[in-house]
Amino acid sequence: MTRKHFAAVADVIAGIEDEQIRRQVAREMAYAVGRFNSLFNRSRFLEACNAAE
């Protein structure tokens, strides 16, 4: 996946109205991607998802 793909996914997740669900989906996605891409920036992704911790 490229940066534009991650941005698109983050936009979709950010659109989830329920904050608990949004944070859970964002964390699970970040975990899954991080397992395959060591350069993945988890905190940047979570911020883009409006799910920063």
Helices and strands as residue ranges (DSSP letters): H 3-14, H 19-36, H 42-48
